[in-house]
Amino acid sequence: MTNDPRGASREAEAKAALERVKRDSETVLGSSMNRAAQHFSGADAPDGDRIELWGRRIGRTLSLLGVVVLAWWLGHQLKVW
């Protein structure tokens, strides 16, 4: 780091540019998969509450399983497969 105000300004500008590149280069699928992984891992549960964490994980996994089963059943009823 430098004490020069211009150097500090350029450094802040460079960091901002790197953050924009990182954000803009993220793929849609990668971003969605990351959010889904955080959602199903229960990352939004309160800290230190293991029951809440595992309850969210189990509930979200069962809901995903339910959606898959219902989609299969709908496809079977419509004679798609």
PDB file with one MODEL, atoms N, CA, C and O in Angstrom:
MODEL        1
ATOM      1  N   MET A   1       0.839  -1.169   0.000  1.00  0.00           N
ATOM      2  CA  MET A   1       0.000   0.000   0.000  1.00  0.00           C
ATOM      3  C   MET A   1       0.886   1.235   0.000  1.00  0.00           C
ATOM      4  O   MET A   1       2.000   1.235   0.523  1.00  0.00           O
ATOM      5  N   THR A   2       0.369   2.245  -0.583  1.00  0.00           N
ATOM      6  CA  THR A   2       1.121   3.484  -0.691  1.00  0.00           C
ATOM      7  C   THR A   2       0.355   4.616  -0.013  1.00  0.00           C
ATOM      8  O   THR A   2      -0.871   4.573   0.084  1.00  0.00           O
ATOM      9  N   ASN A   3       1.073   5.616   0.449  1.00  0.00           N
ATOM     10  CA  ASN A   3       0.440   6.776   1.087  1.00  0.00           C
ATOM     11  C   ASN A   3      -0.006   7.802   0.068  1.00  0.00           C
ATOM     12  O   ASN A   3      -0.665   8.781   0.417  1.00  0.00           O
ATOM     13  N   ASP A   4       0.341   7.591  -1.172  1.00  0.00           N
ATOM     14  CA  ASP A   4      -0.023   8.500  -2.253  1.00  0.00           C
ATOM     15  C   ASP A   4      -1.533   8.416  -2.502  1.00  0.00           C
ATOM     16  O   ASP A   4      -2.049   7.322  -2.730  1.00  0.00           O
ATOM     17  N   PRO A   5      -2.254   9.546  -2.463  1.00  0.00           N
ATOM     18  CA  PRO A   5      -3.702   9.513  -2.690  1.00  0.00           C
ATOM     19  C   PRO A   5      -4.066   8.970  -4.072  1.00  0.00           C
ATOM     20  O   PRO A   5      -5.073   8.279  -4.227  1.00  0.00           O
ATOM     21  N   ARG A   6      -3.246   9.284  -5.070  1.00  0.00           N
ATOM     22  CA  ARG A   6      -3.520   8.757  -6.417  1.00  0.00           C
ATOM     23  C   ARG A   6      -3.345   7.255  -6.442  1.00  0.00           C
ATOM     24  O   ARG A   6      -4.104   6.545  -7.103  1.00  0.00           O
ATOM     25  N   GLY A   7      -2.334   6.762  -5.714  1.00  0.00           N
ATOM     26  CA  GLY A   7      -2.097   5.311  -5.670  1.00  0.00           C
ATOM     27  C   GLY A   7      -3.234   4.583  -4.975  1.00  0.00           C
ATOM     28  O   GLY A   7      -3.650   3.513  -5.418  1.00  0.00           O
ATOM     29  N   ALA A   8      -3.737   5.154  -3.893  1.00  0.00           N
ATOM     30  CA  ALA A   8      -4.856   4.548  -3.170  1.00  0.00           C
ATOM     31  C   ALA A   8      -6.111   4.557  -4.042  1.00  0.00           C
ATOM     32  O   ALA A   8      -6.885   3.600  -4.041  1.00  0.00           O
ATOM     33  N   SER A   9      -6.300   5.639  -4.779  1.00  0.00           N
ATOM     34  CA  SER A   9      -7.452   5.740  -5.664  1.00  0.00           C
ATOM     35  C   SER A   9      -7.370   4.699  -6.780  1.00  0.00           C
ATOM     36  O   SER A   9      -8.359   4.046  -7.115  1.00  0.00           O
ATOM     37  N   ARG A  10      -6.187   4.560  -7.340  1.00  0.00           N
ATOM     38  CA  ARG A  10      -6.006   3.574  -8.419  1.00  0.00           C
ATOM     39  C   ARG A  10      -6.189   2.160  -7.891  1.00  0.00           C
ATOM     40  O   ARG A  10      -6.745   1.301  -8.575  1.00  0.00           O
ATOM     41  N   GLU A  11      -5.718   1.920  -6.668  1.00  0.00           N
ATOM     42  CA  GLU A  11      -5.863   0.597  -6.068  1.00  0.00           C
ATOM     43  C   GLU A  11      -7.343   0.266  -5.839  1.00  0.00           C
ATOM     44  O   GLU A  11      -7.780  -0.848  -6.128  1.00  0.00           O
ATOM     45  N   ALA A  12      -8.107   1.222  -5.326  1.00  0.00           N
ATOM     46  CA  ALA A  12      -9.534   1.018  -5.110  1.00  0.00           C
ATOM     47  C   ALA A  12     -10.254   0.793  -6.436  1.00  0.00           C
ATOM     48  O   ALA A  12     -11.157  -0.040  -6.526  1.00  0.00           O
ATOM     49  N   GLU A  13      -9.851   1.536  -7.458  1.00  0.00           N
ATOM     50  CA  GLU A  13     -10.449   1.381  -8.781  1.00  0.00           C
ATOM     51  C   GLU A  13     -10.134   0.005  -9.358  1.00  0.00           C
ATOM     52  O   GLU A  13     -10.991  -0.621  -9.981  1.00  0.00           O
ATOM     53  N   ALA A  14      -8.909  -0.464  -9.153  1.00  0.00           N
ATOM     54  CA  ALA A  14      -8.518  -1.782  -9.655  1.00  0.00           C
ATOM     55  C   ALA A  14      -9.289  -2.889  -8.943  1.00  0.00           C
ATOM     56  O   ALA A  14      -9.716  -3.853  -9.578  1.00  0.00           O
ATOM     57  N   LYS A  15      -9.471  -2.759  -7.627  1.00  0.00           N
ATOM     58  CA  LYS A  15     -10.235  -3.761  -6.876  1.00  0.00           C
ATOM     59  C   LYS A  15     -11.690  -3.791  -7.339  1.00  0.00           C
ATOM     60  O   LYS A  15     -12.285  -4.861  -7.474  1.00  0.00           O
ATOM     61  N   ALA A  16     -12.252  -2.617  -7.580  1.00  0.00           N
ATOM     62  CA  ALA A  16     -13.631  -2.547  -8.059  1.00  0.00           C
ATOM     63  C   ALA A  16     -13.759  -3.197  -9.434  1.00  0.00           C
ATOM     64  O   ALA A  16     -14.740  -3.889  -9.709  1.00  0.00           O
ATOM     65  N   ALA A  17     -12.776  -2.974 -10.289  1.00  0.00           N
ATOM     66  CA  ALA A  17     -12.803  -3.581 -11.630  1.00  0.00           C
ATOM     67  C   ALA A  17     -12.702  -5.096 -11.538  1.00  0.00           C
ATOM     68  O   ALA A  17     -13.389  -5.805 -12.273  1.00  0.00           O
ATOM     69  N   LEU A  18     -11.858  -5.601 -10.648  1.00  0.00           N
ATOM     70  CA  LEU A  18     -11.728  -7.048 -10.474  1.00  0.00           C
ATOM     71  C   LEU A  18     -13.024  -7.656  -9.939  1.00  0.00           C
ATOM     72  O   LEU A  18     -13.411  -8.745 -10.363  1.00  0.00           O
ATOM     73  N   GLU A  19     -13.685  -6.985  -9.036  1.00  0.00           N
ATOM     74  CA  GLU A  19     -14.970  -7.471  -8.515  1.00  0.00           C
ATOM     75  C   GLU A  19     -16.025  -7.513  -9.613  1.00  0.00           C
ATOM     76  O   GLU A  19     -16.812  -8.458  -9.675  1.00  0.00           O
ATOM     77  N   ARG A  20     -16.053  -6.499 -10.481  1.00  0.00           N
ATOM     78  CA  ARG A  20     -17.013  -6.486 -11.603  1.00  0.00           C
ATOM     79  C   ARG A  20     -16.744  -7.636 -12.553  1.00  0.00           C
ATOM     80  O   ARG A  20     -17.673  -8.294 -13.020  1.00  0.00           O
ATOM     81  N   VAL A  21     -15.466  -7.880 -12.841  1.00  0.00           N
ATOM     82  CA  VAL A  21     -15.117  -8.990 -13.737  1.00  0.00           C
ATOM     83  C   VAL A  21     -15.537 -10.310 -13.119  1.00  0.00           C
ATOM     84  O   VAL A  21     -16.096 -11.165 -13.806  1.00  0.00           O
ATOM     85  N   LYS A  22     -15.278 -10.487 -11.843  1.00  0.00           N
ATOM     86  CA  LYS A  22     -15.648 -11.726 -11.151  1.00  0.00           C
ATOM     87  C   LYS A  22     -17.160 -11.915 -11.180  1.00  0.00           C
ATOM     88  O   LYS A  22     -17.641 -13.010 -11.471  1.00  0.00           O
ATOM     89  N   ARG A  23     -17.908 -10.865 -10.883  1.00  0.00           N
ATOM     90  CA  ARG A  23     -19.369 -10.943 -10.862  1.00  0.00           C
ATOM     91  C   ARG A  23     -19.938 -11.198 -12.255  1.00  0.00           C
ATOM     92  O   ARG A  23     -20.845 -12.014 -12.416  1.00  0.00           O
ATOM     93  N   ASP A  24     -19.409 -10.504 -13.262  1.00  0.00           N
ATOM     94  CA  ASP A  24     -19.948 -10.614 -14.614  1.00  0.00           C
ATOM     95  C   ASP A  24     -19.546 -11.907 -15.310  1.00  0.00           C
ATOM     96  O   ASP A  24     -20.249 -12.359 -16.215  1.00  0.00           O
ATOM     97  N   SER A  25     -18.438 -12.505 -14.911  1.00  0.00           N
ATOM     98  CA  SER A  25     -17.991 -13.715 -15.580  1.00  0.00           C
ATOM     99  C   SER A  25     -18.628 -14.967 -15.002  1.00  0.00           C
ATOM    100  O   SER A  25     -18.442 -16.060 -15.537  1.00  0.00           O
ATOM    101  N   GLU A  26     -19.377 -14.822 -13.918  1.00  0.00           N
ATOM    102  CA  GLU A  26     -20.039 -15.967 -13.321  1.00  0.00           C
ATOM    103  C   GLU A  26     -21.138 -16.458 -14.249  1.00  0.00           C
ATOM    104  O   GLU A  26     -21.947 -15.666 -14.731  1.00  0.00           O
ATOM    105  N   THR A  27     -21.168 -17.747 -14.497  1.00  0.00           N
ATOM    106  CA  THR A  27     -22.174 -18.299 -15.395  1.00  0.00           C
ATOM    107  C   THR A  27     -23.507 -18.410 -14.677  1.00  0.00           C
ATOM    108  O   THR A  27     -23.565 -18.465 -13.448  1.00  0.00           O
ATOM    109  N   VAL A  28     -24.554 -18.442 -15.443  1.00  0.00           N
ATOM    110  CA  VAL A  28     -25.895 -18.550 -14.873  1.00  0.00           C
ATOM    111  C   VAL A  28     -26.049 -19.891 -14.161  1.00  0.00           C
ATOM    112  O   VAL A  28     -26.579 -19.952 -13.052  1.00  0.00           O
ATOM    113  N   LEU A  29     -25.591 -20.955 -14.794  1.00  0.00           N
ATOM    114  CA  LEU A  29     -25.717 -22.281 -14.198  1.00  0.00           C
ATOM    115  C   LEU A  29     -24.885 -22.386 -12.923  1.00  0.00           C
ATOM    116  O   LEU A  29     -25.344 -22.937 -11.923  1.00  0.00           O
ATOM    117  N   GLY A  30     -23.679 -21.865 -12.958  1.00  0.00           N
ATOM    118  CA  GLY A  30     -22.824 -21.916 -11.775  1.00  0.00           C
ATOM    119  C   GLY A  30     -23.414 -21.136 -10.625  1.00  0.00           C
ATOM    120  O   GLY A  30     -23.374 -21.582  -9.478  1.00  0.00           O
ATOM    121  N   SER A  31     -23.955 -19.986 -10.921  1.00  0.00           N
ATOM    122  CA  SER A  31     -24.580 -19.159  -9.897  1.00  0.00           C
ATOM    123  C   SER A  31     -25.811 -19.859  -9.326  1.00  0.00           C
ATOM    124  O   SER A  31     -26.012 -19.865  -8.111  1.00  0.00           O
ATOM    125  N   SER A  32     -26.623 -20.438 -10.177  1.00  0.00           N
ATOM    126  CA  SER A  32     -27.829 -21.127  -9.725  1.00  0.00           C
ATOM    127  C   SER A  32     -27.483 -22.357  -8.895  1.00  0.00           C
ATOM    128  O   SER A  32     -28.115 -22.622  -7.873  1.00  0.00           O
ATOM    129  N   MET A  33     -26.492 -23.092  -9.331  1.00  0.00           N
ATOM    130  CA  MET A  33     -26.087 -24.285  -8.584  1.00  0.00           C
ATOM    131  C   MET A  33     -25.533 -23.909  -7.218  1.00  0.00           C
ATOM    132  O   MET A  33     -25.778 -24.612  -6.238  1.00  0.00           O
ATOM    133  N   ASN A  34     -24.802 -22.824  -7.143  1.00  0.00           N
ATOM    134  CA  ASN A  34     -24.264 -22.376  -5.868  1.00  0.00           C
ATOM    135  C   ASN A  34     -25.383 -21.980  -4.915  1.00  0.00           C
ATOM    136  O   ASN A  34     -25.360 -22.346  -3.740  1.00  0.00           O
ATOM    137  N   ARG A  35     -26.363 -21.231  -5.418  1.00  0.00           N
ATOM    138  CA  ARG A  35     -27.494 -20.843  -4.568  1.00  0.00           C
ATOM    139  C   ARG A  35     -28.303 -22.059  -4.138  1.00  0.00           C
ATOM    140  O   ARG A  35     -28.753 -22.129  -2.995  1.00  0.00           O
ATOM    141  N   ALA A  36     -28.493 -23.018  -5.041  1.00  0.00           N
ATOM    142  CA  ALA A  36     -29.241 -24.228  -4.700  1.00  0.00           C
ATOM    143  C   ALA A  36     -28.503 -25.036  -3.634  1.00  0.00           C
ATOM    144  O   ALA A  36     -29.126 -25.554  -2.707  1.00  0.00           O
ATOM    145  N   ALA A  37     -27.197 -25.146  -3.759  1.00  0.00           N
ATOM    146  CA  ALA A  37     -26.414 -25.876  -2.762  1.00  0.00           C
ATOM    147  C   ALA A  37     -26.520 -25.205  -1.397  1.00  0.00           C
ATOM    148  O   ALA A  37     -26.649 -25.888  -0.380  1.00  0.00           O
ATOM    149  N   GLN A  38     -26.467 -23.885  -1.364  1.00  0.00           N
ATOM    150  CA  GLN A  38     -26.612 -23.174  -0.095  1.00  0.00           C
ATOM    151  C   GLN A  38     -28.022 -23.360   0.467  1.00  0.00           C
ATOM    152  O   GLN A  38     -28.194 -23.506   1.677  1.00  0.00           O
ATOM    153  N   HIS A  39     -29.022 -23.356  -0.400  1.00  0.00           N
ATOM    154  CA  HIS A  39     -30.404 -23.517   0.038  1.00  0.00           C
ATOM    155  C   HIS A  39     -30.616 -24.893   0.663  1.00  0.00           C
ATOM    156  O   HIS A  39     -31.165 -25.001   1.759  1.00  0.00           O
ATOM    157  N   PHE A  40     -30.180 -25.944  -0.032  1.00  0.00           N
ATOM    158  CA  PHE A  40     -30.411 -27.295   0.457  1.00  0.00           C
ATOM    159  C   PHE A  40     -29.509 -27.670   1.630  1.00  0.00           C
ATOM    160  O   PHE A  40     -29.817 -28.620   2.350  1.00  0.00           O
ATOM    161  N   SER A  41     -28.412 -26.958   1.841  1.00  0.00           N
ATOM    162  CA  SER A  41     -27.559 -27.231   2.993  1.00  0.00           C
ATOM    163  C   SER A  41     -28.071 -26.549   4.248  1.00  0.00           C
ATOM    164  O   SER A  41     -27.551 -26.796   5.336  1.00  0.00           O
ATOM    165  N   GLY A  42     -29.079 -25.695   4.121  1.00  0.00           N
ATOM    166  CA  GLY A  42     -29.640 -25.010   5.276  1.00  0.00           C
ATOM    167  C   GLY A  42     -28.757 -23.883   5.769  1.00  0.00           C
ATOM    168  O   GLY A  42     -28.721 -23.603   6.968  1.00  0.00           O
ATOM    169  N   ALA A  43     -28.052 -23.238   4.871  1.00  0.00           N
ATOM    170  CA  ALA A  43     -27.123 -22.172   5.243  1.00  0.00           C
ATOM    171  C   ALA A  43     -27.826 -20.983   5.892  1.00  0.00           C
ATOM    172  O   ALA A  43     -27.182 -20.183   6.570  1.00  0.00           O
ATOM    173  N   ASP A  44     -29.133 -20.858   5.694  1.00  0.00           N
ATOM    174  CA  ASP A  44     -29.866 -19.736   6.262  1.00  0.00           C
ATOM    175  C   ASP A  44     -30.408 -20.026   7.656  1.00  0.00           C
ATOM    176  O   ASP A  44     -31.119 -19.193   8.219  1.00  0.00           O
ATOM    177  N   ALA A  45     -30.089 -21.187   8.226  1.00  0.00           N
ATOM    178  CA  ALA A  45     -30.536 -21.530   9.578  1.00  0.00           C
ATOM    179  C   ALA A  45     -29.768 -20.702  10.605  1.00  0.00           C
ATOM    180  O   ALA A  45     -28.623 -20.319  10.365  1.00  0.00           O
ATOM    181  N   PRO A  46     -30.393 -20.428  11.742  1.00  0.00           N
ATOM    182  CA  PRO A  46     -29.691 -19.667  12.789  1.00  0.00           C
ATOM    183  C   PRO A  46     -28.444 -20.396  13.272  1.00  0.00           C
ATOM    184  O   PRO A  46     -28.429 -21.625  13.345  1.00  0.00           O
ATOM    185  N   ASP A  47     -27.411 -19.650  13.598  1.00  0.00           N
ATOM    186  CA  ASP A  47     -26.165 -20.253  14.078  1.00  0.00           C
ATOM    187  C   ASP A  47     -26.391 -20.950  15.411  1.00  0.00           C
ATOM    188  O   ASP A  47     -27.081 -20.437  16.292  1.00  0.00           O
ATOM    189  N   GLY A  48     -25.799 -22.124  15.540  1.00  0.00           N
ATOM    190  CA  GLY A  48     -25.846 -22.852  16.799  1.00  0.00           C
ATOM    191  C   GLY A  48     -27.110 -23.667  17.012  1.00  0.00           C
ATOM    192  O   GLY A  48     -27.230 -24.343  18.034  1.00  0.00           O
ATOM    193  N   ASP A  49     -28.046 -23.627  16.090  1.00  0.00           N
ATOM    194  CA  ASP A  49     -29.295 -24.370  16.240  1.00  0.00           C
ATOM    195  C   ASP A  49     -29.253 -25.583  15.310  1.00  0.00           C
ATOM    196  O   ASP A  49     -29.696 -25.515  14.163  1.00  0.00           O
ATOM    197  N   ARG A  50     -28.719 -26.683  15.818  1.00  0.00           N
ATOM    198  CA  ARG A  50     -28.524 -27.874  14.979  1.00  0.00           C
ATOM    199  C   ARG A  50     -29.848 -28.516  14.581  1.00  0.00           C
ATOM    200  O   ARG A  50     -29.958 -29.077  13.491  1.00  0.00           O
ATOM    201  N   ILE A  51     -30.848 -28.442  15.445  1.00  0.00           N
ATOM    202  CA  ILE A  51     -32.154 -29.026  15.129  1.00  0.00           C
ATOM    203  C   ILE A  51     -32.782 -28.278  13.952  1.00  0.00           C
ATOM    204  O   ILE A  51     -33.308 -28.890  13.023  1.00  0.00           O
ATOM    205  N   GLU A  52     -32.720 -26.957  14.006  1.00  0.00           N
ATOM    206  CA  GLU A  52     -33.257 -26.140  12.915  1.00  0.00           C
ATOM    207  C   GLU A  52     -32.509 -26.416  11.614  1.00  0.00           C
ATOM    208  O   GLU A  52     -33.123 -26.523  10.552  1.00  0.00           O
ATOM    209  N   LEU A  53     -31.195 -26.529  11.697  1.00  0.00           N
ATOM    210  CA  LEU A  53     -30.375 -26.803  10.517  1.00  0.00           C
ATOM    211  C   LEU A  53     -30.772 -28.128   9.871  1.00  0.00           C
ATOM    212  O   LEU A  53     -31.027 -28.182   8.668  1.00  0.00           O
ATOM    213  N   TRP A  54     -30.824 -29.201  10.673  1.00  0.00           N
ATOM    214  CA  TRP A  54     -31.160 -30.504  10.110  1.00  0.00           C
ATOM    215  C   TRP A  54     -32.625 -30.587   9.705  1.00  0.00           C
ATOM    216  O   TRP A  54     -32.962 -31.298   8.758  1.00  0.00           O
ATOM    217  N   GLY A  55     -33.493 -29.877  10.400  1.00  0.00           N
ATOM    218  CA  GLY A  55     -34.892 -29.839   9.998  1.00  0.00           C
ATOM    219  C   GLY A  55     -35.057 -29.220   8.625  1.00  0.00           C
ATOM    220  O   GLY A  55     -35.828 -29.707   7.799  1.00  0.00           O
ATOM    221  N   ARG A  56     -34.323 -28.136   8.387  1.00  0.00           N
ATOM    222  CA  ARG A  56     -34.385 -27.495   7.064  1.00  0.00           C
ATOM    223  C   ARG A  56     -33.801 -28.397   5.987  1.00  0.00           C
ATOM    224  O   ARG A  56     -34.361 -28.506   4.896  1.00  0.00           O
ATOM    225  N   ARG A  57     -32.689 -29.040   6.284  1.00  0.00           N
ATOM    226  CA  ARG A  57     -32.071 -29.938   5.294  1.00  0.00           C
ATOM    227  C   ARG A  57     -33.013 -31.076   4.930  1.00  0.00           C
ATOM    228  O   ARG A  57     -33.218 -31.374   3.753  1.00  0.00           O
ATOM    229  N   ILE A  58     -33.585 -31.711   5.952  1.00  0.00           N
ATOM    230  CA  ILE A  58     -34.482 -32.848   5.708  1.00  0.00           C
ATOM    231  C   ILE A  58     -35.741 -32.393   4.972  1.00  0.00           C
ATOM    232  O   ILE A  58     -36.166 -33.035   4.012  1.00  0.00           O
ATOM    233  N   GLY A  59     -36.331 -31.298   5.416  1.00  0.00           N
ATOM    234  CA  GLY A  59     -37.553 -30.797   4.776  1.00  0.00           C
ATOM    235  C   GLY A  59     -37.340 -30.421   3.324  1.00  0.00           C
ATOM    236  O   GLY A  59     -38.168 -30.732   2.467  1.00  0.00           O
ATOM    237  N   ARG A  60     -36.250 -29.763   3.050  1.00  0.00           N
ATOM    238  CA  ARG A  60     -35.986 -29.340   1.668  1.00  0.00           C
ATOM    239  C   ARG A  60     -35.651 -30.525   0.774  1.00  0.00           C
ATOM    240  O   ARG A  60     -36.003 -30.532  -0.406  1.00  0.00           O
ATOM    241  N   THR A  61     -34.975 -31.523   1.326  1.00  0.00           N
ATOM    242  CA  THR A  61     -34.676 -32.723   0.541  1.00  0.00           C
ATOM    243  C   THR A  61     -35.955 -33.491   0.245  1.00  0.00           C
ATOM    244  O   THR A  61     -36.152 -33.963  -0.875  1.00  0.00           O
ATOM    245  N   LEU A  62     -36.831 -33.618   1.246  1.00  0.00           N
ATOM    246  CA  LEU A  62     -38.105 -34.304   1.016  1.00  0.00           C
ATOM    247  C   LEU A  62     -38.984 -33.553   0.016  1.00  0.00           C
ATOM    248  O   LEU A  62     -39.689 -34.171  -0.781  1.00  0.00           O
ATOM    249  N   SER A  63     -38.942 -32.231   0.059  1.00  0.00           N
ATOM    250  CA  SER A  63     -39.751 -31.471  -0.907  1.00  0.00           C
ATOM    251  C   SER A  63     -39.223 -31.665  -2.325  1.00  0.00           C
ATOM    252  O   SER A  63     -40.010 -31.769  -3.266  1.00  0.00           O
ATOM    253  N   LEU A  64     -37.909 -31.715  -2.490  1.00  0.00           N
ATOM    254  CA  LEU A  64     -37.338 -31.975  -3.809  1.00  0.00           C
ATOM    255  C   LEU A  64     -37.725 -33.367  -4.293  1.00  0.00           C
ATOM    256  O   LEU A  64     -38.079 -33.548  -5.458  1.00  0.00           O
ATOM    257  N   LEU A  65     -37.658 -34.347  -3.402  1.00  0.00           N
ATOM    258  CA  LEU A  65     -38.063 -35.705  -3.752  1.00  0.00           C
ATOM    259  C   LEU A  65     -39.539 -35.735  -4.153  1.00  0.00           C
ATOM    260  O   LEU A  65     -39.911 -36.421  -5.104  1.00  0.00           O
ATOM    261  N   GLY A  66     -40.376 -34.994  -3.429  1.00  0.00           N
ATOM    262  CA  GLY A  66     -41.801 -34.924  -3.757  1.00  0.00           C
ATOM    263  C   GLY A  66     -42.042 -34.327  -5.132  1.00  0.00           C
ATOM    264  O   GLY A  66     -42.899 -34.811  -5.872  1.00  0.00           O
ATOM    265  N   VAL A  67     -41.302 -33.283  -5.487  1.00  0.00           N
ATOM    266  CA  VAL A  67     -41.451 -32.666  -6.810  1.00  0.00           C
ATOM    267  C   VAL A  67     -41.062 -33.658  -7.903  1.00  0.00           C
ATOM    268  O   VAL A  67     -41.737 -33.748  -8.929  1.00  0.00           O
ATOM    269  N   VAL A  68     -39.983 -34.400  -7.688  1.00  0.00           N
ATOM    270  CA  VAL A  68     -39.543 -35.386  -8.684  1.00  0.00           C
ATOM    271  C   VAL A  68     -40.598 -36.477  -8.843  1.00  0.00           C
ATOM    272  O   VAL A  68     -40.924 -36.866  -9.965  1.00  0.00           O
ATOM    273  N   VAL A  69     -41.131 -36.971  -7.735  1.00  0.00           N
ATOM    274  CA  VAL A  69     -42.162 -38.017  -7.806  1.00  0.00           C
ATOM    275  C   VAL A  69     -43.418 -37.498  -8.499  1.00  0.00           C
ATOM    276  O   VAL A  69     -43.989 -38.191  -9.341  1.00  0.00           O
ATOM    277  N   LEU A  70     -43.851 -36.292  -8.157  1.00  0.00           N
ATOM    278  CA  LEU A  70     -45.042 -35.736  -8.811  1.00  0.00           C
ATOM    279  C   LEU A  70     -44.812 -35.489 -10.305  1.00  0.00           C
ATOM    280  O   LEU A  70     -45.723 -35.690 -11.107  1.00  0.00           O
ATOM    281  N   ALA A  71     -43.616 -35.060 -10.684  1.00  0.00           N
ATOM    282  CA  ALA A  71     -43.314 -34.869 -12.110  1.00  0.00           C
ATOM    283  C   ALA A  71     -43.346 -36.211 -12.835  1.00  0.00           C
ATOM    284  O   ALA A  71     -43.864 -36.309 -13.948  1.00  0.00           O
ATOM    285  N   TRP A  72     -42.789 -37.249 -12.197  1.00  0.00           N
ATOM    286  CA  TRP A  72     -42.821 -38.572 -12.820  1.00  0.00           C
ATOM    287  C   TRP A  72     -44.266 -39.043 -12.966  1.00  0.00           C
ATOM    288  O   TRP A  72     -44.648 -39.566 -14.013  1.00  0.00           O
ATOM    289  N   TRP A  73     -45.073 -38.856 -11.909  1.00  0.00           N
ATOM    290  CA  TRP A  73     -46.462 -39.291 -11.942  1.00  0.00           C
ATOM    291  C   TRP A  73     -47.248 -38.560 -13.032  1.00  0.00           C
ATOM    292  O   TRP A  73     -48.045 -39.172 -13.743  1.00  0.00           O
ATOM    293  N   LEU A  74     -47.024 -37.254 -13.160  1.00  0.00           N
ATOM    294  CA  LEU A  74     -47.696 -36.488 -14.206  1.00  0.00           C
ATOM    295  C   LEU A  74     -47.294 -37.004 -15.587  1.00  0.00           C
ATOM    296  O   LEU A  74     -48.146 -37.180 -16.458  1.00  0.00           O
ATOM    297  N   GLY A  75     -46.013 -37.244 -15.784  1.00  0.00           N
ATOM    298  CA  GLY A  75     -45.560 -37.788 -17.056  1.00  0.00           C
ATOM    299  C   GLY A  75     -46.156 -39.145 -17.347  1.00  0.00           C
ATOM    300  O   GLY A  75     -46.490 -39.452 -18.491  1.00  0.00           O
ATOM    301  N   HIS A  76     -46.289 -39.960 -16.314  1.00  0.00           N
ATOM    302  CA  HIS A  76     -46.892 -41.281 -16.483  1.00  0.00           C
ATOM    303  C   HIS A  76     -48.374 -41.151 -16.835  1.00  0.00           C
ATOM    304  O   HIS A  76     -48.868 -41.882 -17.693  1.00  0.00           O
ATOM    305  N   GLN A  77     -49.084 -40.236 -16.188  1.00  0.00           N
ATOM    306  CA  GLN A  77     -50.514 -40.047 -16.465  1.00  0.00           C
ATOM    307  C   GLN A  77     -50.752 -39.493 -17.870  1.00  0.00           C
ATOM    308  O   GLN A  77     -51.742 -39.829 -18.519  1.00  0.00           O
ATOM    309  N   LEU A  78     -49.836 -38.643 -18.331  1.00  0.00           N
ATOM    310  CA  LEU A  78     -49.965 -38.085 -19.673  1.00  0.00           C
ATOM    311  C   LEU A  78     -49.368 -38.992 -20.746  1.00  0.00           C
ATOM    312  O   LEU A  78     -49.349 -38.645 -21.927  1.00  0.00           O
ATOM    313  N   LYS A  79     -48.890 -40.141 -20.325  1.00  0.00           N
ATOM    314  CA  LYS A  79     -48.287 -41.144 -21.214  1.00  0.00           C
ATOM    315  C   LYS A  79     -47.080 -40.580 -21.976  1.00  0.00           C
ATOM    316  O   LYS A  79     -46.858 -40.896 -23.145  1.00  0.00           O
ATOM    317  N   VAL A  80     -46.300 -39.726 -21.268  1.00  0.00           N
ATOM    318  CA  VAL A  80     -45.068 -39.216 -21.840  1.00  0.00           C
ATOM    319  C   VAL A  80     -44.004 -40.291 -21.754  1.00  0.00           C
ATOM    320  O   VAL A  80     -43.144 -40.397 -22.628  1.00  0.00           O
ATOM    321  N   TRP A  81     -44.064 -41.098 -20.684  1.00  0.00           N
ATOM    322  CA  TRP A  81     -43.153 -42.234 -20.527  1.00  0.00           C
ATOM    323  C   TRP A  81     -43.867 -43.365 -19.878  1.00  0.00           C
ATOM    324  O   TRP A  81     -43.275 -44.421 -19.654  1.00  0.00           O
TER     325      TRP A  81
ENDMDL
END
